[in-house]
Amino acid sequence: MLLESPIAWAATAGKSTPPTAGWPCAPYLESVIARVEKHPKIKVLKNAELKTAVGSVGSFVSEVRVNGEERAVTYGVAVVATGGRESRPEEYLYGEDRGS
């Protein structure tokens, strides 16, 4: 099961460009999203919010709000990704070389 926050996955895709490839990642991200949404062993809950999570390894129960409606979800493993943003390191003179 995958919970998608009210902010869609692709919302930031157009803003991201892999630094080494130089191509927009939106088309790639869109293809990954399509594969995940079609995968028979993954259920995607859109406009969802994790309210609570209790349990232990192999046996979790969470309250999830989906489109304003709360429901209980049981599962054995959880990966929680709370968001992402572009890395802007300060080491190695990152961003200071203007191609000279």
VENZI-V954120 format. One record per pair of residues at least 12 apart in sequence whose C-alpha atoms are under 7 Angstrom apart, sorted by the first residue. I is the first residue (numbers start at 1). J is the second residue. Records with the same first field share a line. If there is no record, write none. Layout:
BEGIN
I=J ; J
END
This chain:
BEGIN
1=42 ; 43 ; 44
2=42 ; 43 ; 44 ; 45
3=44 ; 45 ; 46 ; 48 ; 49
4=45 ; 46 ; 47 ; 48
5=46 ; 47 ; 48 ; 49
6=47 ; 48
10=30
13=25 ; 26 ; 29
14=26
45=66
47=66 ; 67
48=64 ; 65 ; 66 ; 67
49=64 ; 65 ; 66
50=63 ; 64 ; 65
51=63 ; 64 ; 65
57=76 ; 77
58=76 ; 77
59=75 ; 76
60=74 ; 75 ; 76
61=73 ; 74 ; 75
62=74
END
